[in-house]
């Protein structure tokens, strides 16, 4: 019987889960890879948390340091945010209005997927071992053996989280969902500052979680134009759930 091991942790204000199966699922190498993945996420939280006044991103936002003073990862994340702003025609933006009327720096919409993709690196080094690394509902999946079954990722109904609308098989890639069921109106259309209408959730399947997470959030911000915008992107598949309960599949998994 194939060995299977599950790990659960909490960092970046969200639950982190890992399922390992195969050669290193329940040995020292597997446990070391899990510890390294969690250490990566803790380092990201220390650098990017907008709730920590000593984080690089908070100090940069206050003007206490310049971008050149920050670790290179900060510039990488800001560049990804700018690219997403351009691709989404301004619907996604890492700068948000704060109580003082200025546009505060908040790259949270970039950081989660990017961080979990980085955290998956030590897991990819485990020979003959499959993994599914999840963070707040988003997942990076890997199947080492072509003969092994894929991971099966459920897409929940945003109106009833106990109900699964679709199941996505994933061998190599990522699944990200952006919606209002669990976190309320945490996504706005940056062009208007208002919560998008018509769409309830967007699930994106892509090669990596950095892109899947960014595109799911960017599409959600488009509101009624979510499906049309996703149709203009390349290499994506997934499900758009509208507020009236309709679910529409787009693209085709690779």
N, C-alpha and C positions, 0 to 999 in steps of 0.2 A: 504493500500500500504506500502511495506517495505521501511523504511527510508534509504536514501543513502546520504553520505557526502563525498566530495572530498577535499583533502588538497594538497598543493604544496609548496615545500621549495627548498633551494639550500645550499648544504654543501659538503665538500670534492671535490670541483670543478665539481659537477655534480647535475642534477636535482633529487629531491626526490619527489615521489608522493605516495599518500595513498588514497585508496577508502575503506570506511567503509559502511557496510550495516547491518541493524538489530537493535537490542535493543538500543545500545549505539552509533549509527552512528552519531547522532546530539545532544548529550548532553554533560554535563560537564565532565563525565568520558571519553568519546571519545576524547574530546579536550585535556584533561590532558594526555592521553596515547600518542597522537600525539606529544605533547610538550616533553614528556619524551623520545620518540623515536628520535626526533631531537636533544635533549640534548646529548643522547648517541653518535650520529654521530659526533657532535661537539667535544666531548671529545676524540673520536677516532682520529679525524683530528689533534687535538692538540698534541696527543701522537705520531702519525705515519706519518704525512706529511713530505715528503722529501723536500718540498719547504719552510718549516718553520725551520730556523736555531735553534730555541729553542725547537723543538720537541725532545722527548726521542730518536727516531730513528736516527735523525740527530746527536745528541750528542753522541750516541753510535757509529755511523759510524766514527765520528772524534776521537774517543778514549777518549772523555772527561768523560765518565761514563762507568762502567762495567755493564754487563747484570744483575748482582746481585743488582745493584743500581736502576734498572728500575722496574716499576710496573710489576706484574706477567703476565699481558696481553701481554707484549712485548715478554717474553719467550714463551708464548703460540703461538703467531703468527710466531715466528722464527721456532718453532718446526713443525708447519704445513707446512711452506715453505720447511723445510728439508725433511719432509715426501713426499711432492709433487715432490721434486727433485729426490728422490729415486724411486718413483713409475713411474715417467716419463722417467727414465733412463737418467736423466741429461738434458732433453730438457727444463724443467722448472727450473729456479733458481732465488732466491731472491737477488743474487749478480750479478751485471752487470758491464761490463767494463766502466770506465769513461774516461774523456779526458786525465787524467794523466796516464792511463794504468793500474790503480789498479782496483779491483773489489769492487765497491761501494755497500753498503747495500740498497736495495730497495724492501721492502715487499709489494708494491702496488698490486701485483697480488694476494696476499692473503687477504689483508685488506678489500677490498670492500665487498665481500660476507660474510666474517666473521663479519664485522661491521653491516651489514644490518640484519643478522640473530640475532645479539644481540639486535638491535633496535626493532625487532619484539616482544620481550618479553612482554612489557607492553600491546601490542595489543592482545596478546594471553590471557591476564587476563580479557578481556572484555567479560562478559557472553552473550551468544546468539547473538554474533556479528561476522560477516564475515569480513575479510580484505584482501587487496592485496597491499602490500608495494613494490614499485618499486624504483630502484636506477640505473640511467644510463642504463636502459633497462633490468636489472636483477630484478627478482621478488620473494618475499615470499608470498605464498597464504595460506589462511585458510578458511574453510567453517564449521561453527559451527553446522548447521542443515543438517543431511543426506538427507533430502527431498529438500533442497535448490539446485539450479543449481550450477555447478562448475564455477570457473573463467575460461575464455577462453583467452589464451595468444597466440598472433600471432607471427609467425616466419617470419621476413621480408626477402625479396630478397636482398642480399648484393649489387647486381648490380642495383637495382631499389627499394629504400626503400619505395616507394609508393605501392609496390606489396607485398602481403602476400602469402608465399609459403605453409604454413601449420598453423593450429590452434590446440593448445594443451590444452585440458581440465585439470584443476588442482583443486583438492579439498583440499589437504594437501601436501605441498611440495614447491619446488622452481624450477625456470627456469632461466638459465644463458646462455647468448650468448657472444661468443668471436669472433671477426672478424675485418676486415680492412676497412669496409665501412665508419665508422664515425670518427675513430681516426688514420687512416693511419697505418704505420708500427710500432705499439707500442708493438708488440709481436715478439720476435726473438727466434730461436732455440738456447738455451744457449750453445749447443755443438759446434755450428759453428759461432754464433754471427750474423747470417744472417736471413732475413725474410723468413719464411716458404713458400714453393712453392705449387702449385696445389690446396690448400684448401682456400676457401674464408671466411667461417664462420662455427662455431660449436655451436649448441644449445644443452644444456644438461638439462634433467629433473631428479631431485633427491629429496631425503627426506629433505635436507637442503641446503641453499644457499652457505654455506662455501664449501661444496664438489662440488656442481654444478659449481660454479665459477672457482674453482681450476681445475676441470677436463675439463671444456670447454677450458680454457687457455692452459692447458697441451696438450690437443688433437690438438689444433690449432698449437702449436709449433712443433708437429710431422710432419706437412706438409703432404706429400702423404701417410704417415702411420697413419693418424688421425683415420680413421675408424677401421683399424686393432687394434690399441691401445685401442680404446673405447670398442671393442668387448672382450678384455681381462679383462675389469673391471666388477664389479658386481653391480646390483641394479640401472643401469642407462638406460635412454632412451633419444631419441632426434633426431636431424637432422644434417647431415653434408652437407654443400653446397660447391661444388667444383668450381673452377674458370671458368670452362666451362659452368656453369649454372646448372649442374646436382645436384639434391638433393636426398640424401639417408637417409632413416630412420633406426635407430638402436635401439635395445632393445625393451622393452615393459613397459609402465607405470605400476606402482604397483596398 
